[in-house]
Amino acid sequence: MEYTTFGGAAGPRVSTLALGAMMMGTRIDEPTSFAILDRFREAGGTFLDTADCYAFWVDGATGHESEDLLGRWLAARGCRAEMVIATKVGAQPDPAYSAPWPRDAEGLSAPAIRTAAEGSLARLGTDHVEVLFAHIEDKSVTFAETAGAFGELIAAGKAAVAGVSNHPTPHVKRARAAAEAQGVPGYTAVQQRHAYLRAVPGASFTSPQEPADDELLAMVRGGELSMMAYATLLEGSLVRADRPLSREYQSPENQRRLEIMWRIADGAGVTRTQLALAWLLSGDPAIVPVVGVSSVAQLDDVLGAVDVPRAVVTALAEAVAETPAEAGV
């Protein structure tokens, strides 16, 4: 495993792969989840990603299952000090609102953030998290109010790093400026949709997901933000022939890039999953992929990404450079 500092110079030291716990406790049962977490820890993995709403959309779920399960695992293994926890607030459905999600989300008002953070800490069985993300936008409150609430949590030692997810880059900048104006810590971490293939220009997603754009990547490259990426395998379509690219990624250029990656991975003796993740790990800027798996075997495949020779990633970059520079690629 390799490690990096995340969220600024004073941020935590994290493994360069983050294990996503979205489906743990719902579609992934507890024994399997514990086995995956144990293997990740054994391999040197330290970075765990969850949210206070995972996974409310599963039948019979509340949205608190992932944090609850992680809390039980941390307690059972006695390893809280070893692990770095990132969680998110703002997207959990609130029964007080009679509207379809995401209009019924708890939001990012100061009271909502305080309540959500306390709930997350209780479920995780800890007095702090290393990274706390604003999960989705709340256009009903000001950036200043949200920044002030995150600043209070950091000052109280309940969060070390403030992060933002699924916000357009101009809004990320405005939120950081609002924090600076108040003299409180601003967002130094970001988590967006990002992968080897980029969404076509103008693509929109049915849920409030925000793909990383060039402006955001420039901020990461310049050291203003550390970045985690989700949907790093594009729901399997980056690595499986039976899963076509979704409409947001369909273009001749992306199809060609996909074929190039598969050819180079197969020729180098690494898996497609490993090369897709190595592209993010070794890229410019380097990005921490969030990986979701449903078995230890899948995790073992993922862990091999850190061992992909740099020459293989370089060969892929050189081949990609010959593709047309269109469709967001």
GUSE-969467 format. One record per residue (C-alpha): y negated, x negated, z negated; residue in three letters. Coordinates in nm, 3 decimals, decimal comma. Each point is the difference from the previous one (the first is absolute). Layout:
BEGIN
<atom py="Y" px="X" pz="Z" seba="ALA"/>
...
This chain:
BEGIN
<atom py="0,000" px="0,000" pz="0,000" seba="MET"/>
<atom py="-0,358" px="-0,108" pz="0,062" seba="GLU"/>
<atom py="-0,307" px="0,092" pz="-0,206" seba="TYR"/>
<atom py="-0,372" px="0,052" pz="0,044" seba="THR"/>
<atom py="-0,304" px="0,103" pz="-0,202" seba="THR"/>
<atom py="-0,092" px="0,362" pz="0,065" seba="PHE"/>
<atom py="-0,332" px="0,178" pz="-0,042" seba="GLY"/>
<atom py="-0,231" px="-0,297" pz="-0,038" seba="GLY"/>
<atom py="0,006" px="-0,332" pz="-0,181" seba="ALA"/>
<atom py="0,055" px="0,170" pz="-0,337" seba="ALA"/>
<atom py="0,267" px="0,234" pz="0,135" seba="GLY"/>
<atom py="0,370" px="-0,015" pz="-0,085" seba="PRO"/>
<atom py="0,251" px="-0,237" pz="0,154" seba="ARG"/>
<atom py="0,237" px="0,216" pz="0,207" seba="VAL"/>
<atom py="0,304" px="-0,038" pz="0,220" seba="SER"/>
<atom py="-0,099" px="0,016" pz="0,366" seba="THR"/>
<atom py="0,238" px="0,291" pz="0,047" seba="LEU"/>
<atom py="-0,072" px="0,319" pz="-0,194" seba="ALA"/>
<atom py="0,278" px="0,247" pz="-0,071" seba="LEU"/>
<atom py="-0,105" px="0,358" pz="0,064" seba="GLY"/>
<atom py="0,137" px="0,253" pz="-0,248" seba="ALA"/>
<atom py="-0,116" px="0,315" pz="0,181" seba="MET"/>
<atom py="0,340" px="0,170" pz="0,023" seba="MET"/>
<atom py="0,151" px="-0,136" pz="-0,320" seba="MET"/>
<atom py="0,089" px="0,279" pz="-0,237" seba="GLY"/>
<atom py="0,011" px="0,262" pz="0,276" seba="THR"/>
<atom py="0,186" px="-0,084" pz="0,320" seba="ARG"/>
<atom py="0,127" px="-0,328" pz="-0,147" seba="ILE"/>
<atom py="0,198" px="0,070" pz="-0,315" seba="ASP"/>
<atom py="-0,047" px="-0,193" pz="-0,321" seba="GLU"/>
<atom py="0,308" px="-0,228" pz="0,015" seba="PRO"/>
<atom py="-0,085" px="-0,103" pz="0,357" seba="THR"/>
<atom py="-0,366" px="-0,047" pz="-0,089" seba="SER"/>
<atom py="0,090" px="-0,219" pz="-0,298" seba="PHE"/>
<atom py="0,232" px="-0,210" pz="0,218" seba="ALA"/>
<atom py="-0,276" px="-0,052" pz="0,257" seba="ILE"/>
<atom py="-0,254" px="-0,092" pz="-0,268" seba="LEU"/>
<atom py="0,248" px="-0,238" pz="-0,164" seba="ASP"/>
<atom py="0,067" px="-0,176" pz="0,330" seba="ARG"/>
<atom py="-0,371" px="-0,029" pz="0,077" seba="PHE"/>
<atom py="-0,065" px="-0,155" pz="-0,339" seba="ARG"/>
<atom py="0,299" px="-0,233" pz="0,036" seba="GLU"/>
<atom py="-0,142" px="-0,121" pz="0,333" seba="ALA"/>
<atom py="-0,334" px="-0,083" pz="-0,165" seba="GLY"/>
<atom py="-0,179" px="0,317" pz="0,102" seba="GLY"/>
<atom py="-0,275" px="0,101" pz="-0,241" seba="THR"/>
<atom py="-0,225" px="0,249" pz="0,182" seba="PHE"/>
<atom py="0,082" px="0,372" pz="-0,037" seba="LEU"/>
<atom py="-0,194" px="0,275" pz="0,180" seba="ASP"/>
<atom py="-0,006" px="0,363" pz="-0,107" seba="THR"/>
<atom py="-0,239" px="0,296" pz="-0,046" seba="ALA"/>
<atom py="-0,051" px="0,290" pz="-0,235" seba="ASP"/>
<atom py="0,098" px="0,244" pz="0,278" seba="CYS"/>
<atom py="0,333" px="-0,147" pz="0,124" seba="TYR"/>
<atom py="0,171" px="0,202" pz="0,126" seba="ALA"/>
<atom py="-0,147" px="0,349" pz="-0,059" seba="PHE"/>
<atom py="0,100" px="0,121" pz="0,349" seba="TRP"/>
<atom py="0,374" px="-0,022" pz="-0,075" seba="VAL"/>
<atom py="0,150" px="0,335" pz="-0,098" seba="ASP"/>
<atom py="0,000" px="0,038" pz="-0,377" seba="GLY"/>
<atom py="-0,215" px="-0,309" pz="-0,061" seba="ALA"/>
<atom py="-0,322" px="-0,021" pz="-0,200" seba="THR"/>
<atom py="-0,139" px="-0,325" pz="0,141" seba="GLY"/>
<atom py="0,055" px="-0,194" pz="-0,322" seba="HIS"/>
<atom py="0,360" px="-0,103" pz="0,068" seba="GLU"/>
<atom py="-0,070" px="-0,349" pz="0,138" seba="SER"/>
<atom py="-0,219" px="-0,111" pz="-0,290" seba="GLU"/>
<atom py="0,241" px="0,156" pz="-0,248" seba="ASP"/>
<atom py="0,294" px="-0,190" pz="0,148" seba="LEU"/>
<atom py="-0,187" px="-0,331" pz="0,006" seba="LEU"/>
<atom py="-0,095" px="0,054" pz="-0,363" seba="GLY"/>
<atom py="0,366" px="0,050" pz="-0,094" seba="ARG"/>
<atom py="0,107" px="-0,309" pz="0,197" seba="TRP"/>
<atom py="-0,270" px="-0,220" pz="-0,152" seba="LEU"/>
<atom py="0,099" px="0,113" pz="-0,348" seba="ALA"/>
<atom py="0,372" px="-0,041" pz="0,064" seba="ALA"/>
<atom py="-0,040" px="-0,352" pz="0,137" seba="ARG"/>
<atom py="-0,279" px="-0,110" pz="-0,235" seba="GLY"/>
<atom py="-0,177" px="-0,164" pz="0,292" seba="CYS"/>
<atom py="-0,349" px="0,153" pz="0,001" seba="ARG"/>
<atom py="-0,163" px="-0,341" pz="-0,046" seba="ALA"/>
<atom py="0,174" px="-0,132" pz="0,312" seba="GLU"/>
<atom py="-0,104" px="0,280" pz="0,232" seba="MET"/>
<atom py="-0,327" px="0,085" pz="0,172" seba="VAL"/>
<atom py="-0,057" px="0,373" pz="0,034" seba="ILE"/>
<atom py="-0,222" px="0,169" pz="0,256" seba="ALA"/>
<atom py="-0,044" px="0,374" pz="-0,027" seba="THR"/>
<atom py="-0,237" px="0,254" pz="0,150" seba="LYS"/>
<atom py="-0,197" px="0,301" pz="-0,117" seba="VAL"/>
<atom py="-0,179" px="0,278" pz="0,183" seba="GLY"/>
<atom py="0,268" px="0,165" pz="0,215" seba="ALA"/>
<atom py="0,216" px="0,187" pz="-0,253" seba="GLN"/>
<atom py="-0,020" px="0,377" pz="0,062" seba="PRO"/>
<atom py="-0,196" px="0,182" pz="-0,268" seba="ASP"/>
<atom py="0,125" px="0,355" pz="-0,073" seba="PRO"/>
<atom py="-0,358" px="0,097" pz="-0,085" seba="ALA"/>
<atom py="-0,080" px="-0,005" pz="0,372" seba="TYR"/>
<atom py="0,150" px="0,276" pz="0,215" seba="SER"/>
<atom py="-0,011" px="-0,187" pz="0,329" seba="ALA"/>
<atom py="0,251" px="-0,192" pz="0,210" seba="PRO"/>
<atom py="0,025" px="-0,374" pz="-0,053" seba="TRP"/>
<atom py="-0,206" px="-0,215" pz="0,026" seba="PRO"/>
<atom py="-0,273" px="0,252" pz="-0,087" seba="ARG"/>
<atom py="0,171" px="0,059" pz="-0,335" seba="ASP"/>
<atom py="0,018" px="-0,371" pz="-0,087" seba="ALA"/>
<atom py="-0,121" px="-0,104" pz="-0,345" seba="GLU"/>
<atom py="-0,276" px="-0,203" pz="0,164" seba="GLY"/>
<atom py="-0,214" px="-0,294" pz="-0,106" seba="LEU"/>
<atom py="-0,250" px="0,145" pz="-0,244" seba="SER"/>
<atom py="-0,044" px="-0,198" pz="-0,319" seba="ALA"/>
<atom py="0,191" px="0,254" pz="-0,216" seba="PRO"/>
<atom py="0,283" px="0,024" pz="0,255" seba="ALA"/>
<atom py="0,034" px="-0,379" pz="0,017" seba="ILE"/>
<atom py="0,006" px="-0,037" pz="-0,379" seba="ARG"/>
<atom py="0,263" px="0,273" pz="-0,039" seba="THR"/>
<atom py="0,214" px="-0,125" pz="0,285" seba="ALA"/>
<atom py="-0,010" px="-0,360" pz="-0,120" seba="ALA"/>
<atom py="0,106" px="0,097" pz="-0,352" seba="GLU"/>
<atom py="0,286" px="0,201" pz="0,143" seba="GLY"/>
<atom py="0,115" px="-0,292" pz="0,214" seba="SER"/>
<atom py="-0,009" px="-0,241" pz="-0,293" seba="LEU"/>
<atom py="0,203" px="0,239" pz="-0,214" seba="ALA"/>
<atom py="0,264" px="0,049" pz="0,269" seba="ARG"/>
<atom py="0,024" px="-0,372" pz="0,071" seba="LEU"/>
<atom py="0,023" px="-0,078" pz="-0,371" seba="GLY"/>
<atom py="-0,279" px="-0,255" pz="0,007" seba="THR"/>
<atom py="-0,358" px="-0,040" pz="-0,119" seba="ASP"/>
<atom py="-0,128" px="-0,135" pz="0,331" seba="HIS"/>
<atom py="0,074" px="-0,041" pz="0,368" seba="VAL"/>
<atom py="-0,093" px="-0,302" pz="0,205" seba="GLU"/>
<atom py="-0,129" px="0,198" pz="0,301" seba="VAL"/>
<atom py="-0,132" px="0,356" pz="0,001" seba="LEU"/>
<atom py="-0,073" px="0,158" pz="0,337" seba="PHE"/>
<atom py="-0,216" px="0,296" pz="0,098" seba="ALA"/>
<atom py="0,273" px="0,162" pz="0,209" seba="HIS"/>
<atom py="-0,184" px="0,227" pz="0,245" seba="ILE"/>
<atom py="-0,363" px="0,091" pz="0,059" seba="GLU"/>
<atom py="-0,177" px="0,260" pz="-0,209" seba="ASP"/>
<atom py="-0,313" px="0,103" pz="0,188" seba="LYS"/>
<atom py="-0,113" px="0,230" pz="-0,281" seba="SER"/>
<atom py="-0,108" px="-0,289" pz="-0,225" seba="VAL"/>
<atom py="-0,225" px="-0,299" pz="0,049" seba="THR"/>
<atom py="0,122" px="-0,354" pz="0,042" seba="PHE"/>
<atom py="-0,211" px="-0,087" pz="-0,303" seba="ALA"/>
<atom py="0,190" px="0,244" pz="-0,225" seba="GLU"/>
<atom py="0,339" px="-0,131" pz="0,111" seba="THR"/>
<atom py="-0,111" px="-0,362" pz="-0,031" seba="ALA"/>
<atom py="-0,130" px="0,062" pz="-0,351" seba="GLY"/>
<atom py="0,330" px="0,155" pz="-0,109" seba="ALA"/>
<atom py="0,201" px="-0,292" pz="0,136" seba="PHE"/>
<atom py="-0,243" px="-0,238" pz="-0,167" seba="GLY"/>
<atom py="0,059" px="0,171" pz="-0,336" seba="GLU"/>
<atom py="0,378" px="-0,039" pz="0,034" seba="LEU"/>
<atom py="-0,036" px="-0,369" pz="0,086" seba="ILE"/>
<atom py="-0,238" px="-0,057" pz="-0,292" seba="ALA"/>
<atom py="0,251" px="0,169" pz="-0,232" seba="ALA"/>
<atom py="0,280" px="-0,225" pz="0,124" seba="GLY"/>
<atom py="0,196" px="0,289" pz="0,149" seba="LYS"/>
<atom py="-0,019" px="-0,140" pz="0,353" seba="ALA"/>
<atom py="-0,059" px="-0,355" pz="0,119" seba="ALA"/>
<atom py="-0,089" px="0,060" pz="0,365" seba="VAL"/>
<atom py="-0,161" px="0,300" pz="0,170" seba="ALA"/>
<atom py="0,146" px="0,090" pz="0,338" seba="GLY"/>
<atom py="-0,062" px="0,254" pz="0,274" seba="VAL"/>
<atom py="0,241" px="0,164" pz="0,242" seba="SER"/>
<atom py="-0,036" px="0,231" pz="0,301" seba="ASN"/>
<atom py="-0,378" px="-0,031" pz="0,019" seba="HIS"/>
<atom py="-0,178" px="-0,087" pz="0,327" seba="PRO"/>
<atom py="-0,142" px="-0,349" pz="-0,005" seba="THR"/>
<atom py="-0,369" px="0,111" pz="-0,005" seba="PRO"/>
<atom py="0,079" px="0,203" pz="-0,313" seba="HIS"/>
<atom py="0,177" px="-0,297" pz="-0,159" seba="VAL"/>
<atom py="-0,320" px="-0,198" pz="0,051" seba="LYS"/>
<atom py="-0,216" px="0,277" pz="-0,145" seba="ARG"/>
<atom py="0,225" px="0,029" pz="-0,303" seba="ALA"/>
<atom py="-0,018" px="-0,374" pz="-0,060" seba="ARG"/>
<atom py="-0,378" px="0,014" pz="0,027" seba="ALA"/>
<atom py="-0,013" px="0,289" pz="-0,249" seba="ALA"/>
<atom py="0,200" px="-0,206" pz="-0,250" seba="ALA"/>
<atom py="-0,224" px="-0,303" pz="0,050" seba="GLU"/>
<atom py="-0,309" px="0,215" pz="-0,058" seba="ALA"/>
<atom py="0,142" px="0,107" pz="-0,338" seba="GLN"/>
<atom py="0,109" px="-0,348" pz="-0,095" seba="GLY"/>
<atom py="0,367" px="0,101" pz="-0,026" seba="VAL"/>
<atom py="0,302" px="-0,153" pz="0,176" seba="PRO"/>
<atom py="0,041" px="0,140" pz="0,349" seba="GLY"/>
<atom py="0,307" px="0,038" pz="0,214" seba="TYR"/>
<atom py="0,161" px="-0,338" pz="0,061" seba="THR"/>
<atom py="0,331" px="0,137" pz="0,132" seba="ALA"/>
<atom py="0,082" px="0,237" pz="0,282" seba="VAL"/>
<atom py="0,317" px="0,173" pz="0,113" seba="GLN"/>
<atom py="0,005" px="0,147" pz="0,351" seba="GLN"/>
<atom py="0,247" px="0,090" pz="0,271" seba="ARG"/>
<atom py="0,066" px="-0,319" pz="0,197" seba="HIS"/>
<atom py="0,284" px="-0,157" pz="0,195" seba="ALA"/>
<atom py="0,087" px="-0,234" pz="0,286" seba="TYR"/>
<atom py="-0,103" px="0,277" pz="0,239" seba="LEU"/>
<atom py="-0,346" px="0,150" pz="-0,034" seba="ARG"/>
<atom py="-0,076" px="0,369" pz="0,048" seba="ALA"/>
<atom py="-0,156" px="0,092" pz="0,332" seba="VAL"/>
<atom py="-0,378" px="0,050" pz="-0,002" seba="PRO"/>
<atom py="-0,099" px="0,340" pz="-0,136" seba="GLY"/>
<atom py="0,341" px="0,070" pz="-0,152" seba="ALA"/>
<atom py="-0,003" px="0,245" pz="-0,288" seba="SER"/>
<atom py="0,269" px="0,062" pz="-0,258" seba="PHE"/>
<atom py="0,096" px="0,339" pz="-0,142" seba="THR"/>
<atom py="-0,033" px="-0,121" pz="-0,359" seba="SER"/>
<atom py="-0,301" px="-0,198" pz="-0,129" seba="PRO"/>
<atom py="0,131" px="-0,338" pz="0,111" seba="GLN"/>
<atom py="-0,245" px="-0,264" pz="0,115" seba="GLU"/>
<atom py="0,117" px="-0,281" pz="0,229" seba="PRO"/>
<atom py="-0,161" px="-0,340" pz="-0,050" seba="ALA"/>
<atom py="-0,265" px="-0,075" pz="0,259" seba="ASP"/>
<atom py="-0,142" px="-0,330" pz="0,120" seba="ASP"/>
<atom py="-0,301" px="0,029" pz="-0,231" seba="GLU"/>
<atom py="0,221" px="0,036" pz="-0,305" seba="LEU"/>
<atom py="0,228" px="-0,284" pz="0,108" seba="LEU"/>
<atom py="-0,309" px="-0,220" pz="0,036" seba="ALA"/>
<atom py="-0,091" px="0,078" pz="-0,362" seba="MET"/>
<atom py="0,351" px="-0,098" pz="-0,108" seba="VAL"/>
<atom py="-0,017" px="-0,314" pz="0,209" seba="ARG"/>
<atom py="-0,332" px="-0,089" pz="-0,160" seba="GLY"/>
<atom py="0,137" px="0,035" pz="-0,352" seba="GLY"/>
<atom py="-0,196" px="0,313" pz="-0,098" seba="GLU"/>
<atom py="0,320" px="0,201" pz="-0,047" seba="LEU"/>
<atom py="0,371" px="-0,057" pz="-0,046" seba="SER"/>
<atom py="0,213" px="0,237" pz="0,205" seba="MET"/>
<atom py="0,331" px="0,178" pz="-0,038" seba="MET"/>
<atom py="0,144" px="0,176" pz="0,304" seba="ALA"/>
<atom py="0,213" px="0,312" pz="0,000" seba="TYR"/>
<atom py="0,208" px="0,150" pz="0,284" seba="ALA"/>
<atom py="0,077" px="-0,360" pz="0,093" seba="THR"/>
<atom py="0,307" px="0,098" pz="0,204" seba="LEU"/>
<atom py="-0,158" px="0,316" pz="0,144" seba="LEU"/>
<atom py="0,263" px="0,226" pz="-0,155" seba="GLU"/>
<atom py="0,272" px="-0,210" pz="0,159" seba="GLY"/>
<atom py="-0,127" px="0,011" pz="0,359" seba="SER"/>
<atom py="-0,085" px="-0,371" pz="-0,007" seba="LEU"/>
<atom py="0,363" px="-0,092" pz="-0,056" seba="VAL"/>
<atom py="0,222" px="0,286" pz="0,119" seba="ARG"/>
<atom py="0,060" px="0,106" pz="0,360" seba="ALA"/>
<atom py="0,086" px="0,355" pz="-0,111" seba="ASP"/>
<atom py="-0,348" px="0,052" pz="-0,148" seba="ARG"/>
<atom py="-0,267" px="0,021" pz="0,270" seba="PRO"/>
<atom py="-0,357" px="-0,096" pz="-0,075" seba="LEU"/>
<atom py="-0,211" px="0,288" pz="-0,126" seba="SER"/>
<atom py="-0,280" px="0,127" pz="0,221" seba="ARG"/>
<atom py="-0,257" px="-0,205" pz="-0,194" seba="GLU"/>
<atom py="0,164" px="-0,318" pz="0,126" seba="TYR"/>
<atom py="0,116" px="0,097" pz="0,347" seba="GLN"/>
<atom py="-0,147" px="-0,216" pz="0,273" seba="SER"/>
<atom py="0,143" px="-0,228" pz="0,269" seba="PRO"/>
<atom py="-0,144" px="-0,302" pz="-0,181" seba="GLU"/>
<atom py="0,157" px="0,092" pz="-0,333" seba="ASN"/>
<atom py="0,334" px="0,065" pz="0,169" seba="GLN"/>
<atom py="-0,016" px="-0,344" pz="0,158" seba="ARG"/>
<atom py="-0,091" px="-0,162" pz="-0,332" seba="ARG"/>
<atom py="0,292" px="0,175" pz="-0,163" seba="LEU"/>
<atom py="0,241" px="-0,131" pz="0,262" seba="GLU"/>
<atom py="-0,139" px="-0,352" pz="-0,046" seba="ILE"/>
<atom py="0,055" px="0,011" pz="-0,376" seba="MET"/>
<atom py="0,355" px="0,124" pz="0,038" seba="TRP"/>
<atom py="0,080" px="-0,268" pz="0,256" seba="ARG"/>
<atom py="-0,139" px="-0,282" pz="-0,212" seba="ILE"/>
<atom py="0,166" px="0,125" pz="-0,319" seba="ALA"/>
<atom py="0,337" px="0,032" pz="0,169" seba="ASP"/>
<atom py="-0,033" px="-0,343" pz="0,160" seba="GLY"/>
<atom py="-0,106" px="-0,169" pz="-0,326" seba="ALA"/>
<atom py="0,283" px="0,146" pz="-0,204" seba="GLY"/>
<atom py="-0,228" px="0,195" pz="-0,235" seba="VAL"/>
<atom py="-0,005" px="0,376" pz="-0,039" seba="THR"/>
<atom py="-0,271" px="0,214" pz="0,149" seba="ARG"/>
<atom py="-0,100" px="0,111" pz="-0,348" seba="THR"/>
<atom py="-0,040" px="-0,360" pz="-0,111" seba="GLN"/>
<atom py="-0,216" px="-0,097" pz="0,298" seba="LEU"/>
<atom py="-0,220" px="0,311" pz="-0,027" seba="ALA"/>
<atom py="-0,070" px="-0,083" pz="-0,363" seba="LEU"/>
<atom py="-0,037" px="-0,375" pz="0,062" seba="ALA"/>
<atom py="-0,271" px="0,088" pz="0,254" seba="TRP"/>
<atom py="-0,204" px="0,147" pz="-0,286" seba="LEU"/>
<atom py="0,088" px="-0,268" pz="-0,254" seba="LEU"/>
<atom py="-0,093" px="-0,287" pz="0,230" seba="SER"/>
<atom py="-0,283" px="0,163" pz="0,190" seba="GLY"/>
<atom py="-0,374" px="-0,049" pz="-0,006" seba="ASP"/>
<atom py="-0,082" px="0,151" pz="-0,234" seba="PRO"/>
<atom py="0,315" px="-0,017" pz="-0,209" seba="ALA"/>
<atom py="0,089" px="0,343" pz="-0,136" seba="ILE"/>
<atom py="0,236" px="0,119" pz="-0,273" seba="VAL"/>
<atom py="0,244" px="0,250" pz="0,155" seba="PRO"/>
<atom py="0,114" px="0,292" pz="-0,211" seba="VAL"/>
<atom py="0,367" px="0,053" pz="0,079" seba="VAL"/>
<atom py="0,194" px="0,312" pz="-0,080" seba="GLY"/>
<atom py="0,379" px="-0,020" pz="0,001" seba="VAL"/>
<atom py="0,279" px="0,236" pz="-0,100" seba="SER"/>
<atom py="0,276" px="-0,253" pz="-0,068" seba="SER"/>
<atom py="0,053" px="-0,354" pz="-0,125" seba="VAL"/>
<atom py="0,130" px="-0,095" pz="0,346" seba="ALA"/>
<atom py="-0,329" px="0,108" pz="0,158" seba="GLN"/>
<atom py="-0,190" px="-0,197" pz="-0,262" seba="LEU"/>
<atom py="0,203" px="-0,313" pz="0,074" seba="ASP"/>
<atom py="-0,099" px="0,031" pz="0,365" seba="ASP"/>
<atom py="-0,367" px="0,033" pz="-0,102" seba="VAL"/>
<atom py="0,015" px="-0,300" pz="-0,233" seba="LEU"/>
<atom py="0,098" px="-0,218" pz="0,296" seba="GLY"/>
<atom py="-0,349" px="0,047" pz="0,144" seba="ALA"/>
<atom py="-0,138" px="-0,281" pz="-0,217" seba="VAL"/>
<atom py="0,251" px="-0,241" pz="0,155" seba="ASP"/>
<atom py="-0,080" px="0,069" pz="0,364" seba="VAL"/>
<atom py="-0,101" px="-0,339" pz="0,150" seba="PRO"/>
<atom py="-0,369" px="-0,019" pz="0,082" seba="ARG"/>
<atom py="0,094" px="-0,118" pz="0,348" seba="ALA"/>
<atom py="0,156" px="0,339" pz="0,067" seba="VAL"/>
<atom py="-0,319" px="0,182" pz="-0,104" seba="VAL"/>
<atom py="-0,202" px="-0,243" pz="0,213" seba="THR"/>
<atom py="0,223" px="0,070" pz="0,299" seba="ALA"/>
<atom py="-0,058" px="0,372" pz="-0,049" seba="LEU"/>
<atom py="-0,376" px="-0,051" pz="-0,027" seba="ALA"/>
<atom py="-0,005" px="-0,202" pz="0,320" seba="GLU"/>
<atom py="0,201" px="0,261" pz="0,186" seba="ALA"/>
<atom py="-0,222" px="0,280" pz="-0,132" seba="VAL"/>
<atom py="-0,312" px="-0,188" pz="0,112" seba="ALA"/>
<atom py="0,117" px="0,047" pz="0,357" seba="GLU"/>
<atom py="0,005" px="0,382" pz="-0,031" seba="THR"/>
<atom py="-0,301" px="0,208" pz="0,110" seba="PRO"/>
<atom py="-0,262" px="0,026" pz="-0,275" seba="ALA"/>
<atom py="-0,013" px="0,380" pz="0,004" seba="GLU"/>
<atom py="0,112" px="0,297" pz="-0,208" seba="ALA"/>
<atom py="-0,111" px="-0,153" pz="-0,326" seba="GLY"/>
<atom py="0,235" px="-0,296" pz="0,029" seba="VAL"/>
